[in-house]
Amino acid sequence: MPSQPDTRRAGRAGSPEKRTAGVPRMLLAAAFAVAAYAAADAASAGDYRLGPQDQLRLKVYEWRASRDQIFEWTALNDQFTVGADGAVFLPFVGEVDAGGLTTGELARAIGDRLMSRMGLGRQPDVSVEIAEYRPVFVSGDVTTPGAYPYRPGLTVLQAVSIAGGLRTGNEASFRFAREIIGGRGDIGLLDWTRTSLLLRKARLEAELAGADAIRFPEEAVASSDPSEAALMEQERLIFEARRDGLKNQTQALENLRDFFAQELVSLDEQLSLYDKRIALIRKELEGVSTLVNKGLAAAPRGMELERAIAEMQSERLSAETGLLRARQEQSRTEIAILELKNRFRNEVTVALRETQTQLDETDLKTSTAARLLMESGASMPRLRALRDPTAEARPAFSIVRPTAEGMAELPAEDGTPLEPGDTVKVDYLSDRLGRGQAGSAALLPVDPGEEPTVAAGPTPAGTN
């Protein structure tokens, strides 16, 4: 049987469209699951409702079964911003109302719109990721009010630290207080980063070892912190998606290799049949030639048999060429399987090395921040002894949050979590530190390295 031309290879070489040939559709779903790792830091991204200023990253692919190809919608695979009215404008799709939707709901809406507008037979696969959340705002008695990037898990205290800490009337007297607040915020952020890196390292080690499950650190497993449990679940989902993706891709290539092996068996049988038919025709030709020589048969019959032998040999040569081509494709498939496994292992190794480097840097930063916090804490009692305790002010926090009914102001503590678009208001419940009542000691500004000095004043009643 003559070999058919490889139309898949020709299709790839002559088309400018970005696509992948010969890969089953189930690999596309695995690829989207792996892409979800770009949003791994957003533990609650599945329930998050989109709003103005959110930066979205789209990935749109379409499986074209007639060509056995995955087509990439390059015009849509980009970043887009949700407008002030909650809408996002996309090529081929037009304006889509994204306000109040989750990323999954928006992905389905885009798929429906593409299918209806472009006349597709089925929805393309759409993945929507949050590239950057809308900012939070810090106002009031902070050093640097303004807008700051949001990250999942951000608290009021951390937002105040990012904004430069509390603003005071007497910077010299409040210097250590600011350092303590900022240090606590830094250490909290570094602890969260360290936990995230440890869980990622455990996942990468499990991938490198080819394990069936991740062995998380005991301290993380025993922790009652829901954020750590969410991080572990997230890493577990990423692990399963990457493992299944590698398994599916490997299985697809192995199935292709088995197909070529079956084709080789079939071509071998064809060659054997060709050899038998050629032998039979030659035997018949010998008999006819003898009869022609004796004048008992016509010469044209011998010519027909010789022509039949030539045609049969030509078909045999085509089958033999197909056999060589099938062996070549089988070898390429074997190489592709090895390259897939090696590439995956190399990617995991590089990611593991980078994670370990980040973990070492985080540990060093945590150690430095802890020492600075300890030094500031040791200096605070001396400062407190020099001011009137009744004049001490404590900050009050509140959050202004947009809701469906309008703007709502909510009371907050330093550990209250924030949402994108929140405004943190910082104020004091009493006078600033250093504004003691008449007769109290007032702290004077001091130069670095000098002992604090107290301004002379009337001695409070009851003291010598």
WORA-V151470 format. One record per helix or strand of 3 or more residues. SS is the DSSP state (H for helix, E for strand). FROM is the first residue (numbers start at 0). LEN is the number of residues. If there is no record, write none. Layout:
BEGIN
SS_FROM_LEN / SS_FROM_LEN
END
This chain:
BEGIN
H_6_7 / E_18_3 / H_25_14 / E_54_10 / E_68_4 / E_78_3 / E_86_4 / E_93_4 / H_102_16 / E_124_8 / E_135_5 / E_145_3 / H_155_7 / H_170_39 / H_217_5 / H_225_68 / H_298_86 / H_388_3 / E_394_9 / E_405_7 / E_422_6
END
